[in-house]
Amino acid sequence: MVCQRISAQKSARNEKKEKKEKKKEKKKKEKKKNKKKEKQEKNKENKKKEEEKKKEKNKEKNKEKKKQEKKKKEKKKKKTKNKDNKKE
């Protein structure tokens, strides 16, 4: 009878231990999952920022290009005007 009680106590302790370990494992998996999700979010955010930077850079480039073209046209216009003036 004493043996049965000791055996029951042992199995109860073992069950408790197993339950605790399962809980711990579950927590660990959840943590890992959250970390992975967080990393993906961060990567997504960084990619978005990188794209915006790229767009902004291209915008600036195009602006500069237009500015240069405008200068060229102005210069050409001036030259043509000077030629016309010389002819007269």
N, C-alpha and C positions, 0 to 999 in steps of 0.2 A: 504494500500500500504506500509506504514511504517512497519506494522506488518509482511508483506511478506518478506521485506528486512531483518528485524531482524531475522526472522525464517531461512532465507537462510544463513545468517551469522552464526547462531548457528549450523545449520547442517554442514556447511563448517568446522567450528571449531571442531565439533564432528568427522567428517571424518578425519580431519588432526590428531586429537588425536588418533583415532583408528589405523590409518596408522602407527603412531609413536609407539604405543604399539605393533602392530604386528611386526614391524621392531625390536623392543626391544626383543620381545619374540623369534623371529627368531635368533637374535644374541645370546641370552641366550642358545637356543638349540644347536646352532653351537658350542658355547664355550664348552658346556657339552659334545658334541660329540667328539670334539677335545681332551678334557681332557681324555675321556675314551680311545680314540685311543692311546694317549700318554702313558697312564697307561699300556695298552696292549703291546705296543712296549717295554716299560721299563721291564715289566715282561718277555717278550720274550728274551730280552737281558740278563737279570739276569739269566734266565734258561740256556741260552747258556753258559754264564760264569761259572755257577755252573757245567755244564756238562764237560766243558774243565778242570776245577779244578779236578773233579772226575777222568777224564782220566789221568791227570798228576799224581795224587796221585797213581792211579793203576800202572802207568808206573814205578814210583819210587819204589812201593812195589815189583813189579816183578823184578826190577833191584836188589833190596836188596835180594830178594829170591834167585836169580841166584848166587849172590855173596856168600851167605851162603852155597848154594849147592856146589859151586866150592871149598870153604874152606873145606867142609866136605870131598869131593873127594880127595883133596890134603892131608888131614890128614890121610885118609884111605890108600892112596897110600904110604905115609910115613911109616905108621905102617907096612904095608905089606913089604915094603922095609927093614925095621928094622928086621922083623921076618926072612926074607930071609938071611940077613946078619948074624943073630945069628945062623942060621942053618949051615952056612958055617963055 
